Amino acid sequence: MSKGEKARLEIEPEWAYGKKGQPDAKIPPNAKLIFEVELVDID
């Protein structure tokens, strides 16, 4: 990624919390995690 670039990350359940989910974080079982990130600075 370059400074200022945005990316969307999609993580399938088997690579995330799977069948158990993460109840404390309110993530249900078999949830796909989606993150939208922006690289604002790099050193």
Protein Blocks (a to p, Z undefined) as FASTA:
>chain_A
ZZhiacdddddfklmnmjnopmknopaehiacddddddfbdZZ
